[in-house]
Amino acid sequence: MALAGPRERAMPTGASHQQLGDMDRLMMQRCLELAMRAADCGECPYAAVICRAKEIVCQATNSVRRDRDVIHHAEFLAISRAFHKLGRVSLEDRAVYSNTEPCAYCCYAVRESRIGRVV
């Protein structure tokens, strides 16, 4: 029996095998653009976008080096900003897009925020 990786544990049942659509590709392109901008500024090239349908709710890049704070990962910052913007701590009707597989710390934040989908 194979063990599930961190990403599979954070995702709701069945979400890991969904097909990528045009919106997914568009959001992933946005992640890559943000990550390249972060790299150009000397930051780690990681980015995350949280959206609902076709609307970007929040986006973030790693700011670990800039802020000198080891918890400033892109996914964590995007989730935190979404909480503040929406005034709630449940994001079950949202999706998070990340240009790399989230680390264990970010997977925990994804799980606790009840994000509906990770791409």
C-alpha angles and dihedrals in degrees: 000000000000119000118237116243123233093269094055092050092052096050126084116250112285097010094102093069101047118125118250114245134194092275091053091052091048092051092046089051088053089051091052092049091051092046092052090050090051091050090050088057093051096259128126107277099245127125140171133196125194116201144165117211103319097336123099107222098182140344134192145171129212111279098178094122097039095047095032088228120127094207096059095103118154097245093046093049093047091050092048092050091049090053091053095043095047097036094230140086100224119085099173093135093052135081128218120212119198129180091222136028107281117249121242091267093053092043088058091052090048091051095046093048089051093229107187099221140016119202 
